[in-house]
Amino acid sequence: MTGQGPLPVCVLVVRVTPKSHGTDVRLTDGVVQVRVTAAPDDGRATEAARRALASALGLRRVAVKLEAGATSRIKRFLVDGLNEATARQRLAG
């Protein structure tokens, strides 16, 4: 151990819009919004949102995991390696 302590972890609440014309991740009025082209069938939109969120945060896909909301438009994603302030800063641009 190097003594650096545990990696930061945060939970982001995300509003997912399936069947959009394109994929987009943005922070609007404090709300993380993810638009994906995938339909909400068999978890496809959730998986597309997870991948898009990871990409927008500059993380590997395995660092972003669904915590809650598999069948809801409002989802909670667990993000390994970032604290919430840093994650929101990256999404704000």
N, C-alpha and C positions, 0 to 999 in steps of 0.2 A: 504494500500500500504506500502511496505517495503522501497521504495525509491531506489530500485536497478536499475530502468530504464527498458526500453523495452528489450526483448530478442533479441539476434542478429539474423539477417536474411541475407541469401545470395542467389544468383542465380548462378547455375552451368550449363555451357554449356556441353552437353554430346553427344558423338557419340554412337549410339546404333546399334549393329549388331544382327539382329534376326536370327533364325534358326541355331544357333551355336551348337557345340557338348556339350557344358556345359555353366553354368552361371559363369561369371567372371566380376569383377569390378577392374579397374586399372587406374593409372595415368601414362601415357606414353608421354614423351616429353611435359609435360604441358597440355595434352589433357586427359579429363576423358573419358574412353572407357568402355562401358558396353556391354557384350555379353550375350545373353539370348537364351534359347532353343525354346522359343515360336515363332510362326509365326506372321507376322505383320497383321493378320486378326482381324478385329473388335477391334483393340486397345490392343490385348493380349500382344504383344511385349512391348508396352509402359508401360502397367501395370506391367509386369515382370521386366522391367528396373527400374521402380519406387521402387518396393519392394527390388530389389537387391541393389540399391543405398542406400536406407534407412538402410538396414542391414549392408552394408559396412561402413556406417557412424556411426553406433551404435545408430541409432535413431528409434523411432516408425514410422510405415508406414505413419501415418497421418501427420508427420512433413515434408514429401517430397511431393510436389504437382507439376504437370505438368503446366508450365506457357505458353509454346509455342512449336510447332513442333509436334503436334499429328500425322501427317501423314508423317513426315520427319525423316530421320535417325539422323539428328542433332536436339536435343531437349534442351529446357531450363527448368530446374527444380528449383522451389523455395524451399529453405531449411530453415525451422524454427529451431532456437536454436543454430545455428553455424554461425560464420563468415566465409568468404571464405578461409582465411589462415588456420583456424583450420580444415575445411572440406578437403582441399587439403592435409594437413598433415596426416589426418586419412587415406586418400586414398593412400597416398604414402607408407604407412606401418609403 
